[in-house]
Amino acid sequence: MYKLNPSVKHHLVIAIFISLWLFIFAFIIKPFDDGTINFRAWFLISFGFSLMALFCYGLLAIVQKSFYKRIEKWNISLEIFAVFLFYLMYLIGVFAFYKSPILNGGYTFSQFFSIIFIKVALILTPVIILARRYLIKLIPVKDDILLFKGENRLDILKIKKADLVCISNAQNYVEIFYLENDKLCSKLIRSSLKKVQDDFGFLVQIHRSHLINPMHFKSWRNTNTIILTQIELPVSRNYKDVLLAL
């Protein structure tokens, strides 16, 4: 599964880099110079094309972050679509600039696309792909922290998600089992198993009285019992299929 760094700030740095790189490359190499473009015109072309790349990629950064926050996932198809969306915006923008009174370009849209835009896309694509892959490495690593709150003011437990082993029903309380310095500990909190499950959707129910953190599932002891980290729990017949799918 492909990842996305949703940080607009990080993507704006890439947008600036792409813009500067495109300006330097276009102004020095002149990849589509036919020998008739003077210095002023070529400077305007290079500056306009690079500035439009900055604007379009910045707009893409905002759009993809908004979309990512709504679906909370990313894959290779969405990554391809994001790059395609950038090029679509960029094509419209640079063609409008090319036909504006500033340049007053003579190519039709199809000529502009085949003679100029394709070359620009070939120049930019490897840079965009590598830059976006690099941004994935800048995603901050955060320890998921779980905060359990009971009905009483002092019923509070704050632990890492990876340390939570399981939760069991204890009449009007729930007993939370967790690791602390590699030792199994527990704490009673006045709450219900249903409320805990509603608050923490990653928990898996294996019995009407037990929820487990699937990260700590080890193996089956027998057809009615599973082994977790430092604890064993019974499994109800109604929940076996869920466990077998882990």
C-alpha positions in Angstrom: 0.0 0.0 0.0 1.4 3.4 -1.0 1.6 6.1 1.6 1.1 9.9 1.4 2.7 12.6 3.4 -0.3 15.0 3.7 1.8 17.9 5.0 1.1 21.0 2.9 4.3 22.6 4.2 6.5 19.7 3.0 4.8 19.6 -0.4 5.3 23.4 -0.8 9.0 22.9 -0.3 8.9 20.3 -3.1 6.8 22.8 -5.2 9.5 25.5 -4.8 12.2 22.9 -5.7 10.4 21.8 -8.8 9.8 25.4 -9.8 13.5 26.4 -9.4 14.7 23.2 -11.1 12.3 23.7 -14.0 13.4 27.4 -14.4 17.1 26.5 -14.4 16.7 23.6 -16.7 14.4 25.4 -19.2 16.5 28.6 -19.3 19.9 26.9 -19.7 19.0 23.8 -21.7 16.2 25.3 -23.8 14.6 21.9 -24.6 12.2 23.3 -27.1 14.1 26.3 -28.6 13.7 26.4 -32.4 16.4 29.2 -32.7 13.9 32.0 -33.2 13.2 32.9 -29.5 15.1 35.9 -28.1 16.5 36.2 -24.6 13.5 38.2 -23.2 11.0 35.8 -24.6 12.9 32.7 -23.3 13.2 34.3 -19.8 9.5 34.9 -19.8 8.8 31.3 -20.9 11.1 29.8 -18.3 9.8 32.1 -15.5 6.1 31.6 -16.4 6.3 27.8 -16.7 8.2 27.5 -13.4 5.8 29.8 -11.6 2.8 27.9 -12.9 4.4 24.7 -11.7 4.8 26.2 -8.2 1.1 27.3 -8.2 -0.3 24.0 -9.5 1.7 21.8 -7.2 0.8 24.0 -4.2 -2.9 23.7 -5.1 -2.4 19.9 -5.5 -0.9 19.8 -2.0 -4.1 21.4 -0.5 -6.5 19.3 -2.5 -4.8 16.0 -1.7 -4.6 16.8 2.0 -8.3 17.5 2.1 -9.1 14.3 0.2 -6.8 12.2 2.4 -8.3 13.5 5.6 -11.7 12.4 4.4 -10.8 8.8 3.3 -7.8 8.3 5.6 -6.0 6.0 3.1 -3.8 6.2 0.0 -2.8 3.8 -2.7 -0.9 3.7 -6.0 -4.1 4.5 -8.0 -4.6 7.7 -5.9 -0.9 8.5 -6.3 -1.2 8.2 -10.1 -4.4 10.3 -10.1 -2.7 13.0 -8.0 0.2 13.3 -10.5 -2.3 13.3 -13.4 -4.3 16.1 -11.7 -1.2 18.2 -11.3 -0.4 17.8 -15.0 -4.0 18.6 -16.0 -3.9 21.8 -13.9 -0.4 22.6 -15.2 -1.4 22.0 -18.9 -4.3 24.4 -18.6 -2.2 27.0 -16.8 0.8 27.0 -19.0 -1.2 27.0 -22.2 -3.2 30.0 -21.0 0.1 31.7 -20.2 1.5 30.7 -23.6 -1.5 32.2 -25.4 -1.7 35.3 -23.2 -0.5 38.7 -24.5 2.8 38.2 -22.6 3.9 35.5 -25.1 1.2 35.5 -27.7 2.3 31.9 -28.8 1.3 30.7 -32.2 0.9 27.0 -31.5 -2.6 25.4 -31.4 -3.4 23.4 -28.3 -2.5 20.1 -30.0 0.8 21.5 -31.3 1.6 23.0 -27.9 0.8 19.7 -26.2 2.9 17.5 -28.5 5.8 19.9 -29.1 6.2 21.7 -25.8 4.1 20.1 -23.0 5.2 16.5 -23.5 8.9 17.6 -23.2 8.1 19.5 -20.0 6.3 16.5 -18.6 9.2 14.2 -19.4 11.5 16.6 -17.6 9.3 16.9 -14.5 7.9 13.4 -14.0 11.0 11.7 -12.5 11.6 14.7 -10.2 8.0 14.6 -9.0 8.0 10.9 -8.4 11.3 10.9 -6.5 10.4 14.0 -4.5 7.0 12.5 -3.4 8.7 9.3 -2.4 11.2 11.2 -0.4 8.4 13.0 1.5 7.1 9.7 2.8 10.3 9.4 4.8 9.5 12.7 6.5 6.2 11.5 7.9 6.6 11.8 11.7 6.6 8.6 13.6 4.1 8.8 16.5 3.4 6.4 19.3 -0.3 5.8 19.4 -1.5 6.8 22.9 -4.7 5.4 24.3 -6.6 7.3 27.0 -9.2 5.3 29.0 -11.6 7.3 31.1 -14.1 5.8 33.5 -17.2 7.3 35.2 -15.2 8.3 38.2 -12.8 11.3 38.0 -9.8 9.2 39.0 -10.6 6.5 36.5 -7.9 7.4 34.0 -5.3 5.2 32.2 -3.0 6.4 29.6 -0.9 3.8 27.7 0.6 3.1 24.3 -1.5 1.2 21.9 1.2 -1.4 21.5 1.2 -2.1 25.3 -2.6 -2.8 25.5 -3.1 -6.6 25.6 -6.8 -7.1 26.4 -9.8 -5.8 28.2 -12.2 -8.0 30.3 -15.6 -7.3 31.8 -15.8 -7.2 35.6 -19.5 -6.5 36.5 -19.7 -2.7 36.6 -16.1 -2.3 35.7 -13.7 -3.3 32.9 -10.2 -4.6 33.7 -7.6 -3.4 31.4 -4.5 -5.6 30.9 -1.4 -3.9 29.6 2.4 -4.3 29.6 4.7 -2.1 31.7 8.4 -2.9 31.6 7.5 -6.2 30.0 5.3 -7.2 32.9 1.6 -7.7 32.7 -0.4 -5.2 34.7 -4.1 -4.4 35.1 -6.3 -1.6 36.1 -10.0 -1.5 36.9 -12.1 1.4 35.4 -15.7 1.9 35.9 -17.1 1.6 32.4 -18.7 -0.9 30.1 -17.1 -3.2 27.5 -19.4 -1.9 24.8 -18.3 1.7 25.5 -14.6 0.7 25.3 -15.2 -1.1 22.0 -17.1 1.9 20.6 -14.2 4.2 21.6 -11.4 1.9 20.3 -12.6 0.3 17.1 -9.4 -1.7 16.6 -10.2 -4.0 19.5 -11.5 -7.5 18.6 -14.2 -9.2 20.6 -13.6 -12.9 21.2 -16.1 -13.4 24.0 -19.0 -11.5 25.5 -16.6 -10.6 28.4 -13.4 -10.1 26.5 -11.8 -7.7 24.0 -8.3 -8.2 22.7 -5.7 -6.1 20.9 -5.0 -8.3 17.8 -1.3 -7.2 18.0 -0.9 -9.5 21.0 -2.6 -12.6 19.5 0.0 -15.4 19.6 -1.7 -18.8 18.9 -4.6 -21.1 19.8 -4.2 -23.2 22.9 -7.1 -25.4 21.8 -10.4 -24.9 20.1 -11.8 -22.8 22.9 -8.7 -20.9 24.2 -6.2 -18.4 22.7 -2.8 -17.4 23.9 -2.0 -13.7 24.1 1.1 -12.0 25.5 1.4 -13.3 29.1 -2.3 -14.3 29.3 -4.8 -16.8 28.0 -8.5 -16.1 27.3 -11.6 -18.2 26.3 -13.1 -17.8 22.9 -16.9 -18.0 22.3 -18.0 -20.0 19.3 -19.8 -16.9 17.9 -16.5 -15.1 17.6 -14.2 -17.8 16.2 -14.5 -16.7 12.6 -13.3 -13.2 13.5 -10.2 -14.6 15.1 -9.5 -17.1 12.3 -9.5 -14.1 9.9 -6.6 -12.5 11.8 
